[in-house]
Amino acid sequence: MNKNDKQSRYFFLTICLIFVFVIFFSYYTFFIKNDYIVSKQISCDPAVDSCFVSDCKSNDSTCDPKTTYLKIEVPSKFAGTDYDSLSCIKDSTLCKIITCDDSTVVSGEKCFK
């Protein structure tokens, strides 16, 4: 066996070990620790909060430019199993209510004015 074959095998073994580690770490993070964020849109009253609204394109028939919403984010281990009943109490340390401003707007959204 020459030197290049040996180096190729070590390289292949290293890549395989890295791949196995990434899979194990992802499994551990998402399924064992439940360490990810669950987010949901909830209804919003524009008179009280700074609300999000969808920034619809003229050819998008599924978009509703009149529905205002806030976003909530909860660590998955506190979210429970029923996504539809996911809610958030204001000033809670477990979840975060996100209102609309320049730093929270993403593509496809705008602040309701």
Beta strands, then each sheet from edge to edge (+ up, - down):
strand 1: 37-43
strand 2: 52-54
strand 3: 68-75
strand 4: 96-98
strand 5: 109-111
sheet 1: 1+ 3- 2+ 5-
sheet 2: 1+ 3- 4+
end
